[in-house]
Amino acid sequence: MKLSSRVSGLRPYIPGEQPADRVYVKLNANESPYPPSPAVENELRGFRTETLRLYPDPDSRDLRKAIAGMPGMDVTPDMVFPGNGSDEVLSFIFCTFFDPSLPVIFPQHSYSFYPVYAGFYHLPVRTVPLRPDFSLDTGTMAQPGNAGVIFPNPNAPTGILLETSGLRAFLQQQTENNPGRAVVVDEAYIDFGGESALPLLREFPELIIVRTFSKSFSFAGLRLGYAVSSPENIRALETVKNSFNHFPVDRIAQRLGIAACSDAAYYRRVCAEIAATRDQFSAGLQKAGWQVLPSKANFVFARCPGRSGQEVYEAAKKEGFLLRVFGTPGTEDFVRITIGTPQDMQTLLECLEKYCAAK
Ligand code: PMP
């Protein structure tokens, strides 16, 4: 069969592995170790299967209202664009806002789906190396001549947060040098100790914030994410969405998403628990001689001196823990470890201590 020439150049995203040979503690995809709120369980139990014969609301109006109404959001529903996971929202953003006439900018080490979308939409790319301490080189990212910028905050896989003062300074420089070009801040991990860019939306019409329910809302299996930006930017995203898939968020996801939004207090507690486990685990690794980057996410990026990331990954796998290695130039020594329950992290810490001591 002849395939479209569009397909031959594609380099698809490779997600964290899901092996079936035994039961692993999965610490390789930044999933939550905790269940969604009991409000979600109640909603699912009361869900009327009969309603599935009807299409969902294509505009997810009630879900938008629920997202906009969450504590700390301070936005209107017409500033919210829900989608089938934030990956889909990101895809629409690449299509809508980055013009192929100029390169789109992202950090050299960041979410590995960005280059995939750039390839899919035939966008030229300029990647900007991180600073020696693995923080973002925002000065270089804001240089004139880009079609827009995208990065996760906190960054992935480093976990390092760009504080609001640094973010504002970057936005000022970028929008002065590249007026009207989108700045996309991917806040997939913001709820684990970061400060959201939401208050900057009023100052910078170029700002688009992307969020997911997959991590802090324990919904990786449901597929729900959203963008927040000006009503004008959201309308542009709707045009693209309605040219691709009119109904990206199904009836069940809309109902359960609304239920999740009603219990923000539960998720705040869960995120605080994960952040506390992270800090304890990081301190333990450091005590054992590891280098651990300062993370504000639900994972840590760390290296055991004298061992490659691949070696650590394999040693952990033998003990029943799945970690993630990227092996990209400059990160070969590192593993990314998702934060699980305190018990799992304690067991892993003991394994890793023993492994690295046995050198
Ligand atoms: N952004 C970043 C930085 C991520 O790490 C992920 C998770 N792989 C996503 C977006 C996508 O999340 P989802 O599609 O599950 O909402």
Boltz pocket constraint, residues with backbone or C-beta under 6 A from the ligand:
constraints:
  - pocket:
      binder: B
      contacts: [[A, 29], [A, 30], [A, 84], [A, 85], [A, 86], [A, 87], [A, 88], [A, 111], [A, 152], [A, 154], [A, 156], [A, 186], [A, 188], [A, 211], [A, 212], [A, 213], [A, 214], [A, 220], [A, 224], [A, 225]]
      max_distance: 6.0
